[in-house]
Amino acid sequence: MEALLHQLADKQAITEQIYRYCRAMDRMDHDLGYAVWHDDGTADYGEANFVGTGRGFIDHVNRQHAHLLAHSHQVTNVLIELDGDYAGSESYVTATLQMEREGKHLRMLVCSRYVDKWSRRGGRWAIDHRIALMDLAEMAEVTPMPLHKTGSRDRNDPSYVVLGGQP
């Protein structure tokens, strides 16, 4: 029973790191994003997008997101296989991004999977290597709707009051 509880705790810790990644993207929170990877962790989002360090990817995507009007990332179908202090996971991600180009409002929808290798170092699970596989992407012109109360794409978002700013 104790072994099962440890496995569940490890899977939950990894799952929460995956969720933190999405939060880091949507809040453009560099520090939170850095904490998802080990310092020597690597990211492969394809030659056309980014191949390099996890930290470098966080910097890269935050520069890209700064030019957008809005973005939202969701993760589902998280599968994790544990092997002691190592793990592998696959998670499905849907990223919806809005931008304005030449006076038109555009929505980009990207459906991808993250295939991650993890390790626990110093009691902390983080990514050693991520491969992002894009399964579907589309761009469409949209008509913006009036928004209800919105948050902010930084640490001023109300969620930081509730959840705190810790990575």
Secondary structure, DSSP 8 states (H G I E B T S, - for coil): -HHHHHHHHHHHHHHHHHHHHHHHHHHT-HHHHHTTEEEEEEEE--TTT-EEEHHHHHHHHHHHHTTSSEEEEEEEEEEEEEETTEEEEEEEEEEEEEEEETTEEEEEEEEEEEEEEEEEETTEEEEEEEEEEEEEEEEEE-------S---SSTTSTHHHHH-S--
